[in-house]
Amino acid sequence: MTSAADNDVLPALALLTHRIRVIPASPDQLVRAPDSDLVFVDARSNLAGAKALCQILRTTGLSVPLILVVTEGGLTAVSPDWGVDDVILESAGPAEVDARVRLTIGRAATAPASERIQTSGVVIDEASYSAKVHGKPLDLTYKEFELLRFLAAHPSRVFTREQLLSEVWGYDYFGGTRTVDVHVRRLRAKLGDLEGLIGTVRNVGYRFNVHEEDERDLPVTAS
């Protein structure tokens, strides 16, 4: 496994038999790091920096699980948009650390293959958190990608702003529905001539428009 933190970040880890590599917590170092089973990210003293690092790692294609090491006070700041697979307190004992490592790696190994959505000139790859329009990469934020992915995974289905807040931002998000409108506007601007893929249903919400001939390329999703 690879650790993005210092030796004292998770003391109990040193008591286990897992092989550990300590790597500076920077995207360029981690992306080029040797293969690993999972990555621990130190978020004890710099929550904002750790969040940004986790999101960058996901958007640059890191596919192994991420476990966030936090203080008890830092737990309240962690939310779904961090893109981590689990969190653990710095004071966790060897048994808990070992259990979380085994369970996290096990979930990753048994998880179904990520969908690749391709339709109307747009390709969305969940595995690498990337999206392209006519072969050109889109420079999306984490939430813009999640919004595009969610809408494209449910073609032609209309979602209210409240539903999108719940599905994309999480049930614990306290912002208003205006957030959805702002992200839709930015997403449309980045889609360029394909901005019409994100359709507005007046007085209801938004949907992903798709041409009939493209429906065969979309994944089948359960309602």
C-alpha positions as CSV (number, residue, x, y, z in Angstrom):
1,M,0.0,0.0,0.0
2,T,1.1,3.6,-0.4
3,S,0.9,6.3,2.3
4,A,0.7,9.9,1.3
5,A,1.6,10.9,4.9
6,D,4.4,11.0,7.4
7,N,5.4,8.0,9.5
8,D,3.5,9.3,12.5
9,V,0.2,9.9,10.7
10,L,-1.2,6.5,11.6
11,P,1.1,4.9,14.3
12,A,-0.9,1.6,14.4
13,L,-0.1,0.9,10.8
14,A,3.5,0.3,11.6
15,L,2.5,-2.5,13.9
16,L,1.0,-4.5,11.0
17,T,2.7,-6.5,8.3
18,H,1.6,-4.4,5.4
19,R,4.3,-3.0,3.2
20,I,4.2,0.8,3.4
21,R,5.7,3.5,1.1
22,V,5.8,7.1,2.3
23,I,5.3,9.6,-0.5
24,P,5.0,13.4,-0.4
25,A,1.3,14.4,-0.5
26,S,1.4,16.1,-3.9
27,P,-0.5,15.0,-7.0
28,D,2.5,14.7,-9.3
29,Q,4.3,12.4,-6.8
30,L,1.2,10.2,-6.2
31,V,0.1,9.9,-9.8
32,R,3.6,8.6,-10.7
33,A,3.9,6.4,-7.6
34,P,4.4,2.6,-7.9
35,D,1.4,0.4,-7.9
36,S,-0.4,0.1,-4.6
37,D,-3.5,-1.4,-3.0
38,L,-4.7,1.8,-1.4
39,V,-3.6,5.3,-0.4
40,F,-3.8,6.9,3.0
41,V,-4.1,10.7,2.8
42,D,-3.1,12.8,5.8
43,A,-5.9,15.3,6.6
44,R,-5.1,16.0,10.2
45,S,-3.9,19.6,10.0
46,N,-4.9,20.8,6.5
47,L,-8.4,19.7,5.6
48,A,-8.7,22.1,2.6
49,G,-5.5,20.8,1.1
50,A,-6.4,17.2,1.7
51,K,-9.8,17.7,0.1
52,A,-8.2,19.3,-3.0
53,L,-5.6,16.5,-3.2
54,C,-8.2,13.8,-3.1
55,Q,-10.3,15.4,-5.8
56,I,-7.3,15.9,-8.0
57,L,-6.2,12.3,-7.6
58,R,-9.7,11.1,-8.6
59,T,-9.8,13.4,-11.7
60,T,-6.3,12.3,-12.8
61,G,-7.4,8.7,-12.9
62,L,-6.2,7.2,-9.6
63,S,-8.3,4.0,-9.3
64,V,-7.2,2.5,-6.0
65,P,-9.2,3.3,-2.8
66,L,-8.4,6.4,-0.7
67,I,-8.6,6.4,3.1
68,L,-8.6,9.7,4.8
69,V,-6.7,10.0,8.1
70,V,-8.4,12.7,10.3
71,T,-8.7,13.9,13.8
72,E,-12.0,13.6,15.6
73,G,-12.7,17.2,15.0
74,G,-12.0,16.9,11.3
75,L,-14.7,14.2,10.8
76,T,-17.5,16.9,10.5
77,A,-15.8,18.4,7.4
78,V,-15.7,15.3,5.3
79,S,-18.4,14.9,2.7
80,P,-19.1,12.8,-0.4
81,D,-17.5,15.3,-2.8
82,W,-14.1,14.5,-1.3
83,G,-14.1,11.3,-3.3
84,V,-12.7,9.1,-0.6
85,D,-13.6,5.5,0.2
86,D,-13.3,5.6,3.9
87,V,-12.1,7.7,6.9
88,I,-10.1,6.6,9.9
89,L,-9.1,8.5,13.1
90,E,-5.4,8.9,13.7
91,S,-5.8,7.2,17.1
92,A,-7.3,4.0,15.6
93,G,-5.7,0.8,16.9
94,P,-4.0,-2.0,14.9
95,A,-7.2,-4.2,14.7
96,E,-9.3,-1.3,13.4
97,V,-6.7,-0.3,10.8
98,D,-6.3,-3.8,9.6
99,A,-10.0,-4.3,9.3
100,R,-10.5,-1.1,7.4
101,V,-7.7,-1.9,5.0
102,R,-9.0,-5.4,4.3
103,L,-12.6,-4.3,3.9
104,T,-11.7,-1.3,1.6
105,I,-9.5,-3.4,-0.6
106,G,-12.2,-6.1,-0.7
107,R,-14.9,-3.7,-1.7
108,A,-12.8,-2.3,-4.5
109,A,-12.0,-5.8,-5.8
110,T,-15.7,-6.9,-5.9
111,A,-17.1,-3.6,-7.2
112,P,-18.8,-3.8,-10.6
113,A,-16.8,-2.4,-13.5
114,S,-17.4,1.4,-14.0
115,E,-19.7,2.4,-16.8
116,R,-18.4,4.2,-19.8
117,I,-21.2,6.4,-21.2
118,Q,-20.9,7.4,-24.8
119,T,-23.6,9.4,-26.6
120,S,-24.1,12.4,-28.9
121,G,-20.4,13.2,-29.1
122,V,-19.9,13.0,-25.3
123,V,-17.8,10.2,-23.6
124,I,-17.9,9.9,-19.8
125,D,-15.4,7.6,-18.2
126,E,-16.2,7.0,-14.5
127,A,-13.0,5.0,-13.9
128,S,-10.8,8.0,-14.7
129,Y,-13.3,10.8,-13.8
130,S,-12.9,12.2,-17.2
131,A,-15.2,13.4,-20.0
132,K,-14.7,14.4,-23.6
133,V,-16.6,16.2,-26.3
134,H,-15.8,15.1,-29.8
135,G,-12.6,13.6,-28.5
136,K,-11.5,16.8,-26.7
137,P,-11.2,16.6,-22.9
138,L,-13.5,18.7,-20.8
139,D,-12.0,20.7,-17.9
140,L,-14.7,19.9,-15.3
141,T,-14.7,20.4,-11.6
142,Y,-15.6,17.4,-9.4
143,K,-19.2,18.5,-9.0
144,E,-19.6,19.4,-12.7
145,F,-18.4,15.9,-13.6
146,E,-20.8,14.2,-11.1
147,L,-23.7,16.3,-12.4
148,L,-23.0,15.4,-16.0
149,R,-22.4,11.7,-15.2
150,F,-25.6,11.5,-13.2
151,L,-27.8,13.1,-15.8
152,A,-26.3,11.1,-18.6
153,A,-26.8,7.9,-16.7
154,H,-30.5,8.6,-16.7
155,P,-31.3,9.8,-20.2
156,S,-34.5,11.8,-20.8
157,R,-35.5,11.5,-17.1
158,V,-36.4,14.8,-15.5
159,F,-35.0,15.6,-12.1
160,T,-36.0,18.5,-9.9
161,R,-33.4,20.7,-8.4
162,E,-34.0,19.2,-5.0
163,Q,-33.5,15.7,-6.4
164,L,-30.2,16.7,-8.0
165,L,-29.0,18.3,-4.8
166,S,-29.7,15.0,-3.0
167,E,-28.1,12.8,-5.6
168,V,-25.1,14.8,-6.6
169,W,-24.3,17.0,-3.5
170,G,-25.6,14.6,-0.9
171,Y,-28.4,14.6,1.7
172,D,-26.3,16.6,4.1
173,Y,-25.7,19.6,1.8
174,F,-27.2,22.7,3.2
175,G,-26.9,25.0,0.1
176,G,-29.9,26.2,-1.9
177,T,-31.2,24.9,-5.2
178,R,-29.5,27.9,-6.9
179,T,-26.3,25.9,-6.7
180,V,-27.8,23.4,-9.3
181,D,-28.6,26.3,-11.7
182,V,-25.1,27.7,-11.4
183,H,-23.5,24.3,-12.1
184,V,-25.8,23.6,-15.0
185,R,-24.9,27.0,-16.6
186,R,-21.2,26.3,-16.2
187,L,-21.5,22.8,-17.5
188,R,-23.4,24.0,-20.6
189,A,-20.8,26.6,-21.3
190,K,-18.1,23.9,-21.2
191,L,-20.1,21.6,-23.5
192,G,-20.1,24.3,-26.2
193,D,-22.2,23.4,-29.2
194,L,-23.5,20.4,-27.2
195,E,-25.0,22.6,-24.5
196,G,-28.4,21.5,-25.5
197,L,-27.7,18.0,-24.0
198,I,-28.6,19.5,-20.7
199,G,-32.3,20.4,-21.2
200,T,-34.5,22.5,-19.0
201,V,-38.0,21.5,-18.2
202,R,-39.8,24.7,-17.2
203,N,-41.0,24.8,-13.6
204,V,-39.7,21.2,-13.0
205,G,-35.9,20.8,-13.4
206,Y,-33.3,19.4,-15.8
207,R,-32.8,16.3,-18.0
208,F,-30.2,14.8,-20.3
209,N,-31.4,15.0,-23.9
210,V,-30.3,12.2,-26.2
211,H,-31.0,11.4,-29.8
212,E,-32.9,8.2,-30.4
213,E,-30.0,6.7,-32.5
214,D,-27.7,7.2,-29.5
215,E,-29.8,5.4,-26.9
216,R,-28.1,2.1,-27.7
217,D,-24.8,3.4,-26.4
218,L,-26.1,4.3,-22.9
219,P,-25.9,2.1,-19.9
220,V,-29.0,0.4,-18.6
221,T,-29.9,1.8,-15.2
222,A,-32.4,0.8,-12.6
223,S,-35.0,3.3,-11.5
